[in-house]
Amino acid sequence: MEGITLHFRHLGLDLGDIVLLWNAEDPTRMAVDLGTGLERLAWARTQQRWHELIYGGFAGTAPPATLDAIRTATLLLGSGITPAPRGAGGVTRRVIGTIDPEAVRLGASALVREAHGYWSLVGALRAPWPQIACAIEEEVRR
């Protein structure tokens, strides 16, 4: 694997990066990760504190790692990648494994509903938010 990361700025603000990766033995196999999302552009426009911008009223309700994990798990589960011992499902299981069980003792549905709404702006998710919230809660209790 080989690659390059290009960083870009505008008016003195770091807006993000783009990562280009390719297989060294077969350069026709490539991947691109554009490291700038809607949140990054909103931050550049508003200069609001990052966690308040991303999580709004949920910003102080759980550790940042838990908030990030629930948001990521919502995308993975919503895309049909269910927890499993290996493969893509193993990634889902590891992401959910970083959620603080105490932080979601009363459930994760409100935050999942919020994240589901956000990810639905990007594309249609396969699973509805209640199913995702249940899957996260069951995996956390596992």
C-alpha positions in Angstrom: 0.0 0.0 0.0 1.3 3.5 -0.9 -0.4 6.8 -0.7 -0.3 10.5 -0.2 -2.2 13.0 1.9 -2.9 16.5 0.6 -3.9 19.1 3.1 -5.8 22.2 2.1 -6.5 25.6 3.7 -8.6 28.6 2.9 -8.2 32.1 4.4 -5.9 30.7 7.0 -8.2 27.8 8.1 -7.3 24.2 7.8 -10.4 22.8 6.0 -9.3 19.2 5.6 -7.4 16.8 3.6 -7.7 14.2 0.8 -6.0 10.9 1.1 -5.1 8.9 -2.1 -4.2 5.3 -1.5 -3.2 2.6 -4.1 -2.0 -0.9 -4.1 1.8 -0.8 -4.8 1.6 -4.1 -6.8 -1.5 -3.0 -8.8 -1.9 0.8 -9.0 -5.2 0.4 -10.8 -6.7 -0.5 -7.3 -7.1 2.9 -5.6 -9.1 4.4 -2.8 -9.8 8.0 -2.0 -10.9 9.5 1.3 -12.0 13.1 1.2 -11.4 14.3 4.8 -13.8 17.2 4.7 -17.4 16.8 5.6 -20.4 19.1 6.0 -19.4 19.6 9.7 -15.9 20.8 8.8 -17.4 23.4 6.4 -20.0 24.4 9.0 -17.1 24.8 11.5 -15.2 27.0 9.1 -18.2 29.2 8.6 -19.3 29.5 12.3 -16.0 28.9 14.2 -18.3 27.2 16.8 -16.7 24.8 19.3 -16.4 21.4 17.5 -18.4 19.2 19.9 -21.3 21.7 20.2 -21.4 22.0 16.5 -21.4 18.2 15.9 -23.6 17.1 18.8 -25.6 20.2 19.7 -27.5 19.5 22.9 -26.0 16.1 23.3 -22.4 17.5 23.5 -22.1 17.2 27.3 -24.3 14.1 27.8 -21.6 11.4 27.3 -17.8 11.2 26.8 -16.8 12.4 23.3 -15.6 8.9 22.3 -19.1 7.5 23.1 -20.8 10.2 21.1 -18.5 9.5 18.2 -18.9 5.7 18.4 -22.7 6.0 18.5 -22.7 8.2 15.4 -20.3 5.9 13.6 -22.2 2.8 14.6 -25.4 4.4 13.3 -23.9 4.7 9.9 -22.4 1.2 9.9 -25.6 -0.5 11.2 -27.8 1.7 9.0 -25.7 0.6 6.0 -26.4 -3.1 6.9 -23.1 -3.9 8.5 -24.1 -5.8 11.6 -21.8 -6.9 14.5 -19.8 -10.0 13.7 -16.6 -11.7 14.9 -14.7 -10.8 11.7 -14.7 -8.6 8.6 -16.8 -5.5 8.3 -19.0 -6.7 11.1 -15.9 -6.9 13.3 -15.4 -3.2 12.8 -18.9 -2.5 13.8 -18.5 -4.7 16.9 -15.2 -2.8 17.8 -16.8 0.6 17.3 -19.8 -0.3 19.6 -17.3 -1.8 22.1 -15.9 1.7 22.7 -19.3 3.0 23.9 -19.4 3.7 27.7 -22.1 1.4 29.0 -22.9 3.8 31.8 -23.5 6.6 29.3 -26.2 4.6 27.5 -27.7 2.9 30.5 -31.1 4.6 29.8 -30.7 3.9 26.1 -29.2 5.4 23.0 -32.3 6.1 20.9 -32.3 9.9 21.1 -28.7 10.2 19.9 -29.2 7.4 17.3 -32.3 9.2 16.0 -30.2 12.4 15.6 -27.3 10.6 13.9 -29.8 8.7 11.7 -31.2 12.1 10.5 -27.8 13.4 9.7 -26.6 10.3 7.8 -29.9 10.2 5.9 -29.0 13.6 4.4 -26.0 11.8 2.8 -28.0 8.8 1.5 -30.8 6.5 2.4 -30.0 4.1 5.2 -31.2 0.5 5.0 -32.2 0.2 8.7 -34.6 2.5 10.6 -33.3 4.3 13.7 -35.3 2.2 16.2 -33.7 -1.0 14.9 -30.2 0.6 15.0 -30.7 1.8 18.6 -31.8 -1.7 19.7 -28.8 -3.3 18.0 -26.4 -0.8 19.7 -28.0 -1.3 23.1 -28.0 -5.2 22.8 -24.3 -5.2 21.7 -23.3 -2.8 24.6 -25.0 -5.2 27.0 -23.3 -8.3 25.5 
